[in-house]
């Protein structure tokens, strides 16, 4: 899987969220690809786009409940 495929998968999985939130998520994940680590390693660390999106959504939900 390429970086582009991974990010598209994230956007697809989070498509139920408001557009602005999807863009924030895309930028969040994309920031990990701008480091020195190879794209394949980043993807491996996050797992599938579905798994990564679920974790992102759960973390955001917890954050919003605290405020």
N, C-alpha and C positions, 0 to 999 in steps of 0.2 A: 504494500500500500504506500502511496506517495503522500507527501505533506498535503497536497491539494485535495486528494481523495479523503484524507482524514478530516480536514477542515470542512469539506462539503458534508461529510457524514455527521459531524457535530451540528452543523446548521440544520440538517434534515431532522435529526433527533430532537433538537430544541425548537423546532418549527412551531410548536404550540404556544411558545412564549412570545411576549411583545417583541417586535422587530428590534428595538433598541437593546433589549436584553440579549438577543441572539448575536448582535454585533459585538457587544461587550464580551460575550463568551468566545466568539471567534478571535477577538484581539487577545484575550487571555491565553488561549491555547497557542495562537500564533507566536506569542512572545517567547515561548519555549523553543521554537524552531530557530530563533535568531541567535542562539548561543553557540558554543563551540562543539556541542554534542551533535552527532550525526542524526539526521531526520529519523532514520530507522530506530535508533535507540530511544528517541523521544516518544515515538509511536508505541514502541514496545513497553515503555514505562507506563503510559496511559492506558494501554489495552485497546479494546475496540472503541470506535466512536460512540457506540451505544453505552458502553460501560463508563467511558469518560464523561459523557453528557449527563448520565444519571448521577454520577458523583458531583459534578459541577452544580446541577440543579439542587441536589440535596444540601450541599454546602451553602448555596445562595439562600435557600429557604430557611435554614437555621439562622443565618446571619440576619435576615429580615425579621424573623420572630424576636430576636434580641432587641431590636430597636423599637 
